[in-house]
């Protein structure tokens, strides 16, 4: 009886397990290429071992410093800009008395989340185009000269980060908003009776309640310090801005798919994931010690 | 909550607070709004910077130009197919597996939970995955857009948590005592109670497929098989950087059509999601709230 039940549950489970095993665990086997001089005609196993040569080549290449610093700057900037704003939005909306206004702001700020990366980058291209873009048209009206934003090394990071904020701010606020609405109303009532101002209520009730959520999300986000998403950077990249826009993921792509240096590009990708994993584990440990909040 | 007389500092706070709310509102809305009005305005007025808040000289030349672009419609058709088949495949894999994981008596449950959870943190990465797909001879096939992304750990866990928290054990036990199999419990008890999570999953997967760009970039070669995002990128990106630098040699009318086209293509590509969005938005929010990573 028990066995029969479990047999049926496994029927439910196995297809997902197989799919995961093939398409997620399968590629992990390909990681051995990082230690090999991969020749497609020799296969994964037949290709000669080269130890850490591929890694050393990356560390010693003249692109290493550039790619690494580009990645970290973009990632850190993006995190600093995009992390606090959803919290601000959630707390702000929590004190908007009109339900209709609250709902409207929520619905509208969520919308950009559903716009695809390709569309967002297209919008950037159009809005910031030199000869006809909205932003340059406004600059001209103000008597400023037109700028080729999309090919500018100084503008790239700001465009990337703030368009990301535009896309994510509303959606990322959902989780904070739901934690805020879970706060017991009587806490606020009592605080009001005691004459607490709204600022004080935010400082002593709302923020402490949000802390576990904030810490958890911060841990997860730190783990991604070296993985700047590929799609958007790739789409925004061009020969003019590449000195600041070449990040680990796009470099991996151009080495692997572009120049077919598989061993080398696998090594770079592996380096990225190892660093990320170490980051998550470390930050999680630290946070466990400091605040007793951890992801696991 | 009883209304109390607000202190001066609270009144200042409320004013600033409303200003912040409006700032977020306008900031998120305006770029979208501008694309909408630009798509129906005379392109020459848009490019010369005379359209800001409302459409001027309603003009559909952009949409007309778009009708002539065959690749857009091929891309549209492909994307609809990838989305429909891909979403169905995702659901068939994810929902039953999530249910199985939510049954506490499942042997090796912890092992399977870890098996999926781990994939959120480690993986092979882009190139090994590419080589695998290549070795499986999936490159440039229809199925490469469907099969490799069959299950994702995040959605699976989201769904599992929903089942654990929302399906009363007594109901399942009652069906068991009546001699119902696990299949019966799943189809007759669990599924009917899980419409919310089914909607959320359906929408997550569908939006994911609709907007997906990377797998097509990596694995699709023939332009005939390009999904809409890839067509869009080729149409918009390749032209914008260059026509910023030089745009001579084409007739003025054609040029205006191409200018208007950019806004129209954005509208058409985002339309299905944005039209559905108000209806499905509450489910999405629910979806985020059900899910906590803690397993």
Interface residues (C-beta under 8 A of the other chain):
Chain A: X2 X4 X5 X6 X8 X9 X10 X11 X12 X13 X15 X16 X17 X19 X20 X22 X23 X24 X25 X26 X27 X28 X29 X30 X31 X33 X88 X89 X92 X93 X95 X96 X101 X104 X105 X107 X108 X109 X110 X111 X112 X114 X115 X116 X117 X118 X119 X121 X122 X123 X125 X126 X127 X129 X130 X131 X132 X134 X137 X138 X140 X141 X148 X150 X151 X166 X169 X170 X171 X174 X175 X178 X185 X188 X189 X192 X197 X198 X199 X216 X220 X223 X230 X231 X234 X235 X238 X249 X252 X253 X256 X257 X262 X265 X266 X269 X270 X272 X273 X276 X277 X280 X295 X296
Chain B: X1 X2 X4 X7 X9 X10 X13 X14 X17 X18 X20 X21 X24 X25 X27 X28 X29 X31 X32 X34 X35 X46 X47 X48 X49 X92 X93 X94 X96 X97 X99 X100 X101 X103 X105 X106 X107 X112 X115 X116 X119 X121 X122 X123 X124 X125 X126 X127 X128 X129 X130 X131 X132 X147 X148 X149 X150 X151 X153 X156 X181 X182 X183 X186 X207 X210 X211 X213 X214 X217 X218 X229 X230 X232 X233 X236 X237 X240 X241 X243 X244 X247 X259 X262 X263 X265 X266 X269 X270 X273 X274 X277 X278 X281 X284 X285 X288 X289 X293 X294
